[in-house]
Amino acid sequence: MASELHINISIDVLEPTELTDQERKAMELAQQAASDAYAPYSNFLVGAALVLEDGTMFKGSNQENAAYPSGLCAERTALFAFSAHHPHEKIKMLAVTARRRDDAEFLPAMPCGACRQVMAEYEYKQGESIPVLLQGPEGNFYRFRSVADLLPFQFNRESL
């Protein structure tokens, strides 16, 4: 007998004026990080910013390599740098944005599957949700209450 599974995913679609001050600052840092990206092959610049409980912010940008699998996405760059320096701190929010090298306009940016999995690991590690703010279309933003909304069926240590 087939059964149904219902999952509620919460996504707020926000206009720029609806961002909190902290969200605005995090998105500005993510935009700055995108401008610092090393993306000579794709010319697709991605930036991420983490906000910690104490208000400290970390940024990351995508880092490409001629041997393509050797590159790293902005989200993982930010998360790994944060973890190396503050392994016991909690993440309060993650912001992500992107743009093309020759275009000043920021584009919708969705984390890839590998980044979602790493983000989910950090959410699991800290035992509480990490809200995610993503650049959306037409200058709007998407606010997810949790990484779990981006990756509802996660592989984590309970899966082992």
C-alpha positions as CSV (number, residue, x, y, z in Angstrom):
1,M,0.0,0.0,0.0
2,A,1.4,3.4,-1.0
3,S,1.6,6.2,1.5
4,E,2.2,9.9,1.2
5,L,4.8,11.9,2.9
6,H,4.2,15.7,3.3
7,I,7.1,18.0,3.9
8,N,6.6,21.6,4.8
9,I,9.3,23.8,3.4
10,S,9.3,27.5,4.4
11,I,10.6,30.1,1.9
12,D,10.1,33.8,2.4
13,V,10.3,35.9,-0.7
14,L,11.6,39.3,0.4
15,E,12.1,42.6,-1.2
16,P,15.3,44.4,-0.3
17,T,13.5,46.7,2.1
18,E,12.3,43.7,4.0
19,L,15.8,42.4,5.0
20,T,16.9,42.9,8.6
21,D,20.0,44.9,9.1
22,Q,22.0,41.8,9.7
23,E,20.7,40.1,6.6
24,R,21.5,43.2,4.5
25,K,25.1,43.3,5.9
26,A,25.5,39.5,5.3
27,M,24.3,39.9,1.7
28,E,26.6,42.9,1.2
29,L,29.5,40.8,2.4
30,A,28.5,37.9,0.2
31,Q,28.4,40.3,-2.8
32,Q,31.9,41.6,-1.9
33,A,33.1,38.0,-1.6
34,A,31.7,37.3,-5.1
35,S,33.8,40.2,-6.5
36,D,36.8,38.5,-4.9
37,A,36.1,35.1,-6.6
38,Y,38.7,33.4,-8.7
39,A,36.7,32.1,-11.6
40,P,38.7,32.5,-14.8
41,Y,37.0,29.5,-16.5
42,S,33.3,29.9,-15.8
43,N,33.3,33.7,-15.2
44,F,30.5,32.9,-12.7
45,L,31.4,34.7,-9.4
46,V,29.8,33.3,-6.2
47,G,30.1,34.8,-2.8
48,A,28.9,33.5,0.6
49,A,28.9,35.0,4.1
50,L,28.4,33.4,7.4
51,V,27.1,35.3,10.5
52,L,28.1,33.8,13.8
53,E,26.3,34.1,17.1
54,D,28.5,36.9,18.3
55,G,27.9,38.8,15.1
56,T,31.3,38.0,13.6
57,M,31.1,37.4,9.8
58,F,33.1,35.1,7.5
59,K,33.1,35.2,3.8
60,G,34.0,32.8,1.0
61,S,34.2,32.9,-2.7
62,N,34.4,30.2,-5.4
63,Q,37.9,29.2,-6.3
64,E,38.3,27.5,-9.7
65,N,41.1,25.4,-10.9
66,A,42.1,24.2,-14.4
67,A,41.6,20.7,-13.1
68,Y,37.9,21.4,-12.5
69,P,37.2,19.0,-9.6
70,S,40.0,20.7,-7.6
71,G,38.0,23.9,-7.3
72,L,35.7,24.8,-4.4
73,C,32.4,26.6,-4.1
74,A,31.9,29.8,-2.1
75,E,29.7,28.1,0.5
76,R,32.2,25.5,1.4
77,T,35.1,27.9,1.3
78,A,33.3,30.1,3.9
79,L,32.3,27.1,6.0
80,F,35.7,25.4,6.1
81,A,37.5,28.7,6.9
82,F,35.0,29.4,9.7
83,S,35.4,25.9,11.1
84,A,39.2,26.1,11.0
85,H,39.2,29.3,13.1
86,H,36.1,28.9,15.3
87,P,35.3,25.2,15.6
88,H,33.0,25.6,18.6
89,E,31.0,28.7,17.5
90,K,27.5,28.4,16.0
91,I,26.4,29.8,12.7
92,K,23.4,32.1,12.9
93,M,22.9,32.6,9.1
94,L,24.4,31.9,5.7
95,A,23.9,34.3,2.7
96,V,24.8,33.5,-0.9
97,T,24.8,35.5,-4.1
98,A,26.4,35.4,-7.6
99,R,27.0,37.4,-10.7
100,R,28.7,37.1,-14.1
101,R,32.1,38.7,-14.4
102,D,31.0,41.3,-16.9
103,D,27.7,42.1,-15.3
104,A,27.2,44.1,-12.1
105,E,23.8,42.7,-11.5
106,F,23.6,39.9,-8.9
107,L,21.8,36.7,-9.9
108,P,19.8,34.0,-8.2
109,A,22.2,31.6,-6.6
110,M,21.3,28.1,-5.4
111,P,23.9,26.0,-3.6
112,C,25.0,22.9,-5.4
113,G,24.3,19.5,-3.9
114,A,27.8,19.1,-2.4
115,C,27.4,22.5,-0.7
116,R,23.9,21.6,0.6
117,Q,25.3,18.4,2.1
118,V,28.2,20.3,3.8
119,M,25.8,23.0,5.0
120,A,23.5,20.2,6.4
121,E,26.5,18.7,8.3
122,Y,27.2,22.0,10.0
123,E,23.5,22.4,10.9
124,Y,23.5,18.9,12.3
125,K,26.8,19.5,14.2
126,Q,25.5,22.6,15.9
127,G,22.1,21.0,16.7
128,E,20.0,23.9,15.5
129,S,18.8,25.4,12.3
130,I,20.9,27.7,10.1
131,P,18.7,30.1,8.2
132,V,19.8,30.6,4.6
133,L,19.4,33.8,2.6
134,L,19.8,33.5,-1.2
135,Q,19.8,36.0,-3.9
136,G,16.5,35.7,-5.8
137,P,15.2,36.9,-9.1
138,E,14.5,40.6,-9.9
139,G,16.4,41.9,-6.9
140,N,14.4,39.9,-4.4
141,F,15.7,37.4,-1.8
142,Y,14.8,33.9,-0.6
143,R,14.9,33.3,3.1
144,F,14.9,29.6,4.2
145,R,14.4,28.9,7.9
146,S,16.9,26.0,7.7
147,V,19.3,24.2,5.6
148,A,16.9,21.3,5.9
149,D,14.5,23.2,3.6
150,L,17.2,23.1,0.9
151,L,18.0,19.4,1.5
152,P,15.0,17.7,3.2
153,F,16.4,14.2,2.8
154,Q,19.8,14.4,4.3
155,F,22.6,11.9,4.7
156,N,24.0,12.4,8.2
157,R,25.7,10.4,10.9
158,E,22.3,8.9,11.8
159,S,22.3,7.4,8.3
160,L,25.4,5.4,9.0
